[in-house]
Amino acid sequence: MMKEALLYQKLGDGTVKCKVCNHSCVIAEGQRGICRVRENRQGVLYALNYGKTISAHIDPIEKKPLYHFLPGTRVYSFATEGCNFRCSWCQNWEISQSPKPNQSVGGIDVSSEEHVARAIKGSCPSIAYTYSEPTIFVEYALDTMMAARTKGLKNIWVTNGYMSRETLENVGPYLDAANVDLKGFDGNVYEKYCGGAAAPIMENLKFLYQEGVHLEITTLIVPGINDDPHQMEAIAGFISKELGPEVPWHISRFFPAWKMMDTPVTPFHSLQMARTIGINAGLKYSHIGNV
């Protein structure tokens, strides 16, 4: 199954410009964007992952992690293949870094209405768009979000925050909560290890906060990458000053994965240091996780 993309521009020479995230990929005929799930077919951009669920589970909401939104409840969670980042430490790389170039998108066909029915059957008051990156399956996510809203369910995005403002404006009316990964404060971490930039994520965080979406932020502390005290101070200061001291900061422990199998597990003292920095920055909630 595939669907014409929600957000793109025809450039008049058979190429198209995807507008779903801040990569703004210009895609030639027969080619795909960075996420590998959006393809230009005769001047029309298609979402190849529409309706293709690669993973679906019922989780504790604290696993997202969300500690201050519907605490103690379970959340129905699903994803498609693909991602607009390539984080070297990705825990879900088998999903996020698929499909391979020019290969078909994996997954099974599950309608938006079926996802909502499963959530209700599982006594879940909310649906999370997670595991990979919901931005790259925005058409599928948005249809599910609208169906969920009609049944009184809440919608949650677990995201890298690299979506375009147009994407936020489309999903915003149906978005109740988000956990956004803030991987580092400067662009070096994003450019070298993720294939992105920090500045658009900062702006999107401010937009979400101003729009009243319940917001929690997660930083995976990776040894030698973003565990410098100055990096942590900058992140904590941004949350406290630019968003609000009541926005929870989840400080998560790294375990070797994908391209960083030789990197050691985050020492517990690094997590404690980050939490102390958060407290000193005035944050009301600084949570150590994944320990």
Secondary structure, DSSP 4 states (H G I P E B T S, - for coil): --EE-SSEEE-SSS-EEE-SBTT--EE-TT-B-TTSSEEEETTEEEETTTTEESEEEEEEGGGTT-SSSSTT-EEEEEE-S--S---TT-TTHHHHT-SPTTPPP--EE--HHHHHHHHHHTT-SEEEE-SS-GGGGHHHHHHHHHHHHHTT-EEEEEE-S-B-HHHHHHHGGG--EEEEE---SSHHHHHHHTSS-SHHHHHHHHHHHHTT-EEEEEEEE-TTTT--HHHHHHHHHHIIIII-TTS-EEEEE----GGGTTSPPPPHHHHHHHHHHHHHTT-S-EEEE--
